Amino acid sequence: MEYKNYYELLGIDKTADFQEIKNAYYEKIKIWHPDKNPKNIEKAEEMSKGLNEAYHVLSDSERRRQYDTMLKFTAGKDFDEINDNSFQKAFNRVGRLFKGLQDNVHLMYRMFKDSINGSYKLDSVTFAVIAVALLYFILPVDLVADYIPVAGYIDDAAIISMISGTITNELNKYSEQNNINK
């Protein structure tokens, strides 16, 4: 899959609002419409398709958020450059953390329950992080849709990496307080 930076394609800044996106799209599509380029029809069709794709994604707030996430984690690399080795590297970075958290789901659940019934104090942010982690491990949810090229896989790893420190620290405190050997 060829990488396309939709912002660059439309000639807009990443902070562009809906009206700026719309104006840039209409300006560019007038130039690249195949009817306006009969001598360069293939290039015009390719550009029109890319412009339509860019407008479709950037004009919808949810699609745009997902696209921005993808750009963040791919760092603008061509999708052909991001392969199984890229995924492996991403998961190797968080593999030990992921395994450790996965092995302690029962302990997380127990700590979560104890927090709900008042026998263990969790601050609200840590409580929310643990609730999300439990949902992630217990339910077949995906934090970022895997159909989004690359980001769907890498983003889950990034999120797990970010929250694992918080959860691991809290699990250690909980285990120590309750004399539990992990």
N, C-alpha and C positions, 0 to 999 in steps of 0.2 A: 504494500500500500504506500503510495507516495505521500510524503509529508506536505501539508499545506498550512501555512500560517494565515488564517483567515483575516487577521488584522492587517497584515502586510498586503494581502491580496486586495482588500478594500481600501487600503491606504489610510487607515484610521489608527488612533491610539487605543490601547487596551482599556482606557477609561471612558471610551466613547459611549454616549447614551443612545437610546433607541433611535432618535431622530437623526443623529449623526450617522448611524449605521445605515439607516434607510436612504438618506441622501447620498452617501458614498456608493451604496449598491446601485441606485438609479443612475448615478453619474457614470459608473463603470460599465453597467449593462448596456447603456446607450452606445458606448464606444465599441464593445465587444459582441454585440448581438450578431449572430450569423448573417442576418439580412443586410447588415451594414458592412459586412466583410466577405463579399462573394469571391474575392480572389484569394482569400486566406481562410476558407471555411473551416478547415480542421482545427486550426489554432483558435478561431472564434468560438467554435463549439466547445472546445476544451476550456477556454476561459469563461464562457457563459455558464458551463456546468459548475466550475469552481466558484464563481460568483454567487450562483444560486445556492450552492452548498453553504458558503460562508454566511449568506444572509439568513438562510434557514436556521443555522446553528446560533449565530450571534444575536438574532432578533428574539430568541426565546430565552428567557432568563435561566431556566433549568438546564437547557442544553448548553448555554454559554458557560454556566458554572462548571459543568462537567468538562467542557472543552478546555477551560482555563486550568482545571486540575490536571488534565492530560498534558497541557503545555508545560506546566510546572515540573512534572515528573519525567517528561521526555527531554526536557531542556532543549527543545527545538530540533532534536535529532530526526533524521529521516526514519520512518518506521522500518525501512529495510535494514537500518543499522541496529535496530533493537530486536534482538533475537532471543532464543532460549537461554543463551549465556547471560544476557542482561537480566532475565527473570531469575536465573539461578543466583547471580550475584546479589540481587535485591533480597531474595529469601535467605541466602546464607548469612547476610548481615543480621537478620532477625530470627533466624532459625532456632538458635538456642533459647532466645526469649520466648518465642512462640511455643516451643516444646515445654518450657518451664511453666508457662501459664496454662497450657492445655493439661498438663499433668496435675495442676492444682485447681481445676474447676470446682471440684467438690469442696475444697477449702474456701475458695472465693464465695461459693454459694452459702456455706455455713457462716462466714463472716458477714455476708450481706444480710442473711436472716437475723443474725445477732444484732446487727445495726438497726434493723427494722423494729425488733422487739425491745430495743433499748439497752441490751447488755454489752454492746460494743459501740463506741462513739466513732463515727466517720464524718468528716466535713462534707458539705454538700457536693463539692466538685469530685472528690474521691468516690463518694457514693454513686454519682452519675457515671463516672468512668468505669467502675466495677459493674454497674447495671448494664452498660453497653457491652462490656467484655463478656458478661454472662450470656447476653442475648446472642452475641457473635458465636460463642462456643456451643450454646445449647440449641439455638434455632438455625436453620439453614439460611441465614441472611448474609448478604454481601454488602460491605460498607460502600463500595463503589461498583457500579455495574460492570461486569467483566466484558460486556460487548464494546465498551469504550476501549479502543486500541491501547494496549500497554498499561494505561493508568488503572484500569480495572483490577489488574493483578498487582502492580507495584504499589498502588495507593493503599490496598489492604495491608501490605507489609509495612508501609510507612506509618499507618495509623497504629498498628500493633506495636511497632517500635516506640512510638511516642507515649503510648499509655502503659507500656510494660513496666517502666521504672516506677511509676506511681503505684501500680498494682503490686509489684514485687516488694516494694518497701512496706506497703500496708499489710501484705501477707506475712512478712517477717515480724512486724510488730504484733499482729494478731496471734501468730503462732507462739511468740515469746510470752505474751500475756496469758495465753491459755495453756501453756506448757505442751505444745503440740510439736512433734518432730515431723518435719515435712519429708 
